[in-house]
């Protein structure tokens, strides 16, 4: 899901409503977005890249669960705010390590916490059991080929990075909540987050921003922001959780 798609759905949905309730407004936004499977939220923790092997599988083959979570915190009135969390998942498969095919989970996919099924293309079991660095094991049929595989990757929920971050370059601030985002103390009404890449995308002040979250030495949690304006102007800066040790490590 792209942040532009999310913002367009919000603007289009609300332009047709007159004094809507929170429930009506949230339903109107959801109705304009691609249909979402009720099982998607359960599949998000299994997001990542799985190397796979099998008789009909070639070197470089992979199975990936690509997730983008859309967050909406849109103030409808001074007393009513639309809150939505919308996970969008695409399964990507390559049996020859060269060409890949994509299967949107919302196109009839199901997941019961173990078994992932998408039509006749995917029928695999995902088992979260730690084994020498492997976090999740995969087994089943993919495009009529029996495969096994595993992933060493673990998605990270947005809430793990919840903190206030500040740039020592120009005092830009970013506040990450469990399901919200503020930029320079202003609410970001719609943004997306990729739990496998730890990357959020949002629009503010005429700039399209990419916020990359992670950790760094004495700073603990940090972020790196790339911004591009409508006029082609670009900006980049590091934001950190404030501490003397962190600031000392960043100053040459």
N, C-alpha and C positions, 0 to 999 in steps of 0.2 A: 504494500500500500504506500502510495506517495502522499506527502503532506499536502500537495496541491489538490489532489483528488478529495482529500478529507475536507479541506477548507471550502472547496467548490460545493460539496454536498451540503455543508452547513449553510452557506449563503443562499443556495437555491431553495433549500427546505424552508428556511425561516422567512424568505421573501413572500411566501404564499400564505403565511399564517397571520392571523389577527388576534392578539392577546392570548396566545396559546398557554396551556399549562405545561409544566416541566415534562410530564408524561407524553403529551401530544407532540411537543417539540423533539424529544428524543426519538420517538417513533418516526417522525417525519424525516429526520436525518438518517436513521437506519434504513428506511425504505428506499432512499436514494443511493445507498451504497450497495455494492454487490452482496448477494445473500451470504450470510455467515453461518457455518455449521456450529451447532451447540457443543460439539465435541472439540472444537479448536483449542479452547483454553487448556484442556487436559493434555493436548499434544505439544503445547509450547515448551514445556521443560525438556522435551526430547529433541529440540532443535539442534542442528549441527550437521557436520560432514561425516559420512560413514564410508570408509573404504570397504569394498565388497569383493568377494571371490566366489568362484563357482565353475562348473564344467563348461558352461557356455559364456563365460565371462573372461574378458581380456585385461591385461595389465593397465592400471590407471582407472579402472571402473570405479564408480562411486554412486552413492545414494545420499541425497541431502534433503534435510527438512529446513526450508528457508522461511523464516518468520519475521513479519513486521507488525508491530502492535501500534494501533492508532489510539491516541488519547485525546478526548475532548473535554475541556473545562470552559464552556462558553457561557458568559453571563447574559442571560436572556432579559432579566430585569434586575433591579437592585436586590431583590429578594430571591430570585430564581436563577440557578445556574445549571446548564445541561452538563451532565457527567456521563461519558461513555468510554468504555474500553473495548476496542474492536481488534482482535487478532486476525491477521490474514496469513495463511500458510500455503506454500507451494512446494510440492515434492518434485525434485529434479533427479533424473536417472540417466546414467551412462553405463552401458554394458561393455562398450568397446574402448572406453577411455578417450574417445575422440568427439563423438556426437552425443548430445544429451536431449532428453525430452522432459517437458514440464507438465505436471498434473496438479492443478489447483485443488486444494483439499475441500474447498466449498462446493466443488462439482460432484456431490454425492459421496464424499469421503466420510468415514466413520472411524472412531477410535475409542475403545473402552478402557483405556489405561494400559493395555497390553497389545491388543491386535489392531493393526492399522490396515484399513481396506479402502482402496479407491477403484471402483469398478472392477474390470478384469485385469487391470494393469499392475496393481499393487495389493499384495496380501502377505504382510509380514508381522512377526511378533517382535516387540521391543522389550528387552529385559534389562532393567537398571541393576546391574551387579558389578561392583568394582573388581577388576582383575588385572593386576600389574599395569595400571595406568588406563585401562579401558573402562569407561564409565557406563556405556550401554551396549549390549549385544543385540544384533539384528539377525533374524532367520526367517526365510519364507520365499515366496515367489515374486519376482519382479519381471514383468513383460514375458511371462511363461518360462523364465529361467529361475532355477532354484539357487539362491544365494545365501551366504552368511557374511557377516561383517560386524564392525564395531566402530565406536567413536571415542576419541580421547578428549573431545571438546565438551564443555559444560556451559549452557547458556546462563546468563546472569540477569536476574530480575532488576528492573529499574530501581526498586526500593533499596537495593544494596548500595547504590551510589547516592542515596538521599543525604544531602548536605548543602551548605552554602559555600560557593566557590567565588574567589575574587582574583582579578588580574592585577599583577604588580605593574603592568605596563600602562594601563589607563583607568584602573579602578572599575572596569566592567564587572558586574556581578551576575552570577547564575545560581539559582536555587533549585535544586532537584528534590522533588518529593516522591512519595511512593507511586503516585499516579499524576503528578503535576509538574509544571516547569514555570519558573519565573526568570525573566531576563531584564536586568537593571530594575528590579523591583516591580516589573509589570507582568501580569499574568499572560502566559502564552496560551491562547484559547484552543489551539489544535497543534499536535505534533506527533511524530512517529518515532518509534524506538525499535532497534534491532537487537534482541537479547543475545545473539551469537557474536555480533561485532561490537556491542556496547556503544552504539552510535545512535544519536537522536538528530532528527531534522525538524527545523521549524522556520517560520518567517516572522521577522520583527523589524519595524522601522525601515521598510523597503529593502531589507537584506534577506537573502536565503542563507540560513546558517546550518552548518553541520557541527555537532558537538560530539567529540570522541572522548569517552570516559575510560579511566583506567587507574593504575597506581604507579607511584614513583618514589622509591626510597623513603627519606624522612618526611616527605609530603603526604604520604598515605594516599588518599584519593585525589586524583587530578583530572583535568579536562583540557582538551585542545580544541579551539573553535576556529573554523574556517567560514568566512562570510563572503558572499558575492552580491553586490547591489544590482539593481535593474539597469544601471548605467555602465556596468562592467567593473566598477570599483571593487577591489578585494581587500579583505582584512584577515589577520590571523593573530591569535594570542593564546597564551597559556593561562588557565584559571586553576587555582589551588584552594584547598581548605587551609585557612590561615594558621601558621605556627611559626615561631622564630626559627626553628630548625629547618623548616621547609624554605622559608624566604632566604636563609643563608645559603642553602644549597643551590638556589636558582640565580643568585647574584654572582657574576664573575669576580 
